[in-house]
């Protein structure tokens, strides 16, 4: 006869009231420590704008940001910051967003216009001119997007080094 390789099923242990209270207090302390600091999340999709939301109080920290990468950078910066740093960081990040976001939005709208014109036009000359403008607008959009994200990272680096720099001077 073959010997079966089985283990006995352990009997469930009942916790004593003292152990239950101790375990409950440890769990409450862990939850309290985690919930002191809010986590930030990015919500939105390509058809609309993106938002950065604070999970602690469900407050929208940033709204109407058209580039997901910019939202992810903001989310990364805020999630790594301490509670004391967050108000100062939000102020500096706001300055960067207000400086760069309108320019990026303008290029996005230009690209939408050029794409619509290409789709609807039947005139070959107008089509060629619009394609050239579209390519030019796309290059300017890529450049503006890169400057925007770099300015967000620069804001993070200068804040972590504690240097008093004005983020509105970023390119």
Buried (B, 14 or more C-beta within 10 A) or exposed (E): EEEEEEEEEEEEEEEEEEEEEEEEEEEEEEEEEEEEEBEBBBEBEEEEBBBBBBEEEEEEBBEEBBBBBBBBBBBBBBBEBEEEBBEEBBEBBBBBBEBBBEBBBBBBEBBEBBEEBBEEEEEEEEBEBBEEBBEEBBEBBEEBBEBBBBBBBBBBEBBEEEEEBEBEEBE
